[in-house]
Amino acid sequence: MSFIKIVQQATLPYWTGSLQHPFIVELQAGTLSADCFRYYLIQDHYYLQAFSRLHQLVADHCQDSALKQLMLTGAADLESGEALVRQQFFQELQITADELAQTPVAPTTDHYIAHLYRQLTIDNTAIAAAGLYPCLWLYGDVGQALSQRTSPNPYYQRWIETYATDELQAEIQTTGQVLNRLYAASSPLDQEQMVHAFVRSSQLEYHFWEMAYRQEQWLAGAVQ
């Protein structure tokens, strides 16, 4: 069975859960709290900084030319696409540098970034790329699903349109083909680790909606 088919089956609950999560449902309906969306943008800013850097790091260590090019293209697209849209949101919603500095990286964001970096410790860039893939694929599926109906909130609609493009769908398909090939050429242990990296990232994508929706904070601990 191909890598794509294996992980599709393994992560169906998180894919379905993402499309049904209140953050996504309310975003399309235009009823999502502005504070939730603001918190999401700040946490996603932290995540995307690491995500872009990870694409470059994987590219730097790639022996496979096709995967290397995908990683370089992904890093460039982040700068001209998602990152640019986030900058515009920050300006329009007046999310300042002070507010960003005063909003710590949430536990789930921290966990997700740490998980992605952990894959770099394994000497197979296909495993690291497998961990990065759910973000691309899931957001493409969310964008396609939500594009069937316009959100009455212009900010939320612009967010949807960012991920409802033919270009993103083409990138998803090409990346899947490359990962299928690399999976088939990997050892059983590395195959297992590719699947694990993908599944854990999918779980954390689902947790990310919950984190933003609840504006997750670090627990304060006991008072001394």
CORDARA-V27552 format. One record per residue. RES is the residue in one small letter. PHI is phi in degrees with one decimal (999 if undefined). PSI is psi in degrees with one decimal (* if undefined). OMEGA is omega in degrees with one decimal (none if undefined). Layout:
RES&PHI&PSI&OMEGA, RES&PHI&PSI&OMEGA
This chain:
m&999&142.8&-178.2, s&-72.1&159.9&177.3, f&-56.5&-45.8&-176.8, i&-60.8&-43.9&-179.2, k&-67.1&-38.1&179.5, i&-63.0&-48.8&-175.8, v&-74.9&-27.0&174.7, q&-60.3&-45.4&179.9, q&-67.4&-41.1&-174.7, a&-70.5&-26.4&-173.0, t&-112.5&9.6&-178.5, l&-53.0&-42.0&179.8, p&-60.5&-33.9&-178.2, y&-79.8&-32.8&175.7, w&-66.4&-50.7&179.3, t&-62.8&-42.0&179.4, g&-62.4&-36.9&178.8, s&-64.4&-45.8&-178.3, l&-66.9&-24.6&-178.7, q&-101.1&-0.2&-176.3, h&-68.3&142.7&-179.5, p&-54.5&-33.1&178.9, f&-59.5&-45.8&-178.3, i&-73.9&-44.4&-179.5, v&-61.1&-45.8&-178.6, e&-73.6&-30.0&176.0, l&-62.2&-45.4&178.8, q&-67.2&-37.6&-179.2, a&-73.9&-14.5&-178.7, g&83.3&10.1&-175.9, t&-103.4&-0.9&179.9, l&-62.1&134.8&179.0, s&-56.3&135.3&177.2, a&-60.5&-34.6&178.6, d&-65.6&-37.8&177.7, c&-64.6&-44.7&-179.1, f&-65.6&-39.1&178.8, r&-63.5&-43.9&179.5, y&-65.0&-40.5&176.4, y&-58.5&-46.2&-178.2, l&-60.7&-41.2&-179.6, i&-66.9&-45.5&179.2, q&-66.5&-37.4&179.1, d&-68.7&-30.2&174.7, h&-59.9&-46.4&177.9, y&-62.0&-44.4&-177.8, y&-63.7&-46.1&-175.7, l&-66.4&-31.6&175.2, q&-58.7&-47.0&179.7, a&-69.8&-40.6&-177.9, f&-59.6&-43.9&178.3, s&-65.3&-45.0&179.4, r&-61.8&-39.1&-179.8, l&-65.0&-38.4&176.2, h&-58.5&-43.1&-179.9, q&-67.3&-41.2&180.0, l&-64.6&-41.7&177.6, v&-64.3&-43.0&178.2, a&-59.1&-40.1&-178.4, d&-62.5&-26.3&-176.0, h&-106.4&1.7&-175.9, c&-73.7&134.2&168.4, q&-95.9&-25.9&-179.7, d&-82.7&120.2&-173.9, s&-66.0&-36.8&-179.0, a&-67.4&-43.1&178.8, l&-67.1&-40.4&178.9, k&-58.1&-45.0&-179.6, q&-66.1&-38.1&177.1, l&-61.8&-42.5&-179.8, m&-66.6&-41.0&178.3, l&-66.5&-41.4&177.9, t&-64.5&-41.4&179.2, g&-60.4&-43.1&178.8, a&-63.9&-41.7&179.5, a&-67.5&-41.1&-179.7, d&-65.0&-34.8&177.4, l&-61.5&-40.2&-179.0, e&-67.7&-39.8&-176.2, s&-91.6&-11.7&-176.9, g&-114.3&-93.0&-176.0, e&-55.7&-48.7&-176.0, a&-61.9&-38.5&179.3, l&-66.5&-43.7&177.9, v&-61.8&-39.7&179.2, r&-64.0&-39.9&177.9, q&-61.4&-40.3&178.8, q&-65.2&-42.6&176.8, f&-60.5&-43.9&-179.8, f&-59.4&-43.4&-179.4, q&-67.1&-46.8&-175.7, e&-70.7&-34.3&179.7, l&-92.2&1.5&177.4, q&56.6&47.3&171.6, i&-85.6&107.3&-171.2, t&-89.4&167.2&176.3, a&-61.9&-34.5&178.6, d&-66.1&-43.3&179.2, e&-63.9&-40.1&178.7, l&-62.8&-44.6&-178.8, a&-65.3&-29.8&-177.3, q&-88.6&-3.7&179.4, t&-108.4&102.8&-176.7, p&-68.6&158.9&173.0, v&-61.0&125.8&-177.3, a&-71.5&159.0&-179.1, p&-53.7&-44.8&-178.9, t&-66.8&-40.8&177.5, t&-61.0&-45.2&179.3, d&-60.9&-44.0&-179.8, h&-62.3&-45.4&-177.7, y&-62.6&-47.5&179.8, i&-61.8&-43.7&179.8, a&-62.7&-40.7&177.8, h&-59.2&-45.1&-178.8, l&-65.1&-42.6&178.4, y&-66.0&-32.4&-179.0, r&-61.5&-30.7&-179.0, q&-66.9&-22.1&179.0, l&-70.3&-16.8&-179.7, t&-77.4&-10.4&179.0, i&-96.7&133.0&-172.8, d&-79.9&59.7&175.6, n&-159.1&106.2&-175.9, t&-66.5&-18.5&176.5, a&-64.2&-33.0&178.6, i&-68.5&-44.9&177.4, a&-62.3&-41.1&179.5, a&-66.1&-35.8&177.2, a&-63.0&-35.6&177.5, g&-69.2&-29.6&179.6, l&-80.0&-25.1&-169.8, y&-63.7&-38.2&-177.4, p&-57.4&-35.7&179.6, c&-59.3&-48.7&178.8, l&-60.3&-51.2&-173.1, w&-69.1&-47.1&-177.4, l&-64.6&-43.9&-180.0, y&-64.3&-33.9&175.2, g&-64.3&-42.2&178.6, d&-67.5&-40.2&177.4, v&-63.6&-44.8&179.4, g&-60.3&-44.2&179.2, q&-63.7&-42.6&-178.9, a&-65.7&-43.9&-176.1, l&-76.6&-20.7&-177.9, s&-70.8&-9.5&179.4, q&-70.7&-18.7&179.8, r&-143.7&134.1&-176.0, t&-76.1&135.3&173.8, s&-79.9&136.4&178.8, p&-70.0&-15.1&178.1, n&-89.8&119.0&-175.5, p&-61.9&-32.5&177.6, y&-67.6&-43.9&-179.4, y&-67.6&-37.8&178.2, q&-64.7&-39.2&177.8, r&-65.6&-37.6&176.2, w&-60.5&-45.8&179.2, i&-59.8&-45.8&-176.4, e&-64.1&-26.6&178.5, t&-60.7&-30.9&-173.9, y&-110.8&7.0&-178.5, a&-109.6&47.3&-175.5, t&-113.4&152.1&176.2, d&-66.1&-33.2&179.9, e&-61.8&-41.9&179.2, l&-66.2&-40.8&179.1, q&-62.4&-38.0&178.2, a&-66.1&-39.7&178.6, e&-65.6&-39.9&177.9, i&-60.9&-46.4&-178.2, q&-64.7&-45.3&-179.1, t&-63.7&-43.2&179.3, t&-62.7&-40.6&177.8, g&-61.2&-40.2&179.0, q&-64.4&-42.3&179.8, v&-66.0&-43.5&-179.8, l&-67.0&-35.2&174.2, n&-58.6&-45.2&-178.9, r&-65.4&-44.4&-179.1, l&-68.1&-35.9&177.0, y&-62.2&-44.7&-178.8, a&-63.6&-28.7&-177.8, a&-92.2&-2.3&-176.1, s&-90.7&160.7&175.9, s&-70.1&161.0&177.7, p&-55.0&-39.1&179.5, l&-65.3&-45.1&179.4, d&-67.2&-34.3&175.4, q&-60.7&-44.5&178.5, e&-61.3&-40.6&-179.5, q&-70.8&-33.7&174.9, m&-61.5&-45.8&179.8, v&-64.1&-44.3&-179.7, h&-60.9&-44.4&-179.5, a&-60.6&-42.2&179.9, f&-66.5&-46.6&-177.5, v&-62.9&-45.3&-178.5, r&-64.8&-39.1&176.5, s&-63.4&-38.0&178.3, s&-64.9&-40.7&176.4, q&-61.6&-42.1&-178.0, l&-72.8&-28.7&172.4, e&-61.4&-44.1&178.6, y&-63.9&-42.5&177.7, h&-63.7&-29.5&-177.6, f&-64.5&-40.4&176.3, w&-61.2&-43.5&-179.2, e&-64.4&-42.2&178.3, m&-57.1&-46.9&-178.8, a&-68.6&-40.6&-176.7, y&-64.5&-38.4&-179.3, r&-95.1&-1.9&-177.5, q&50.4&57.3&-174.9, e&-52.8&137.5&179.0, q&-126.3&158.9&171.6, w&-71.6&139.3&177.5, l&-67.5&143.4&-174.9, a&-75.0&-27.8&-176.7, g&86.3&-179.4&-177.1, a&-77.0&144.7&176.6, v&-78.4&129.6&-179.2, q&-84.5&*&none
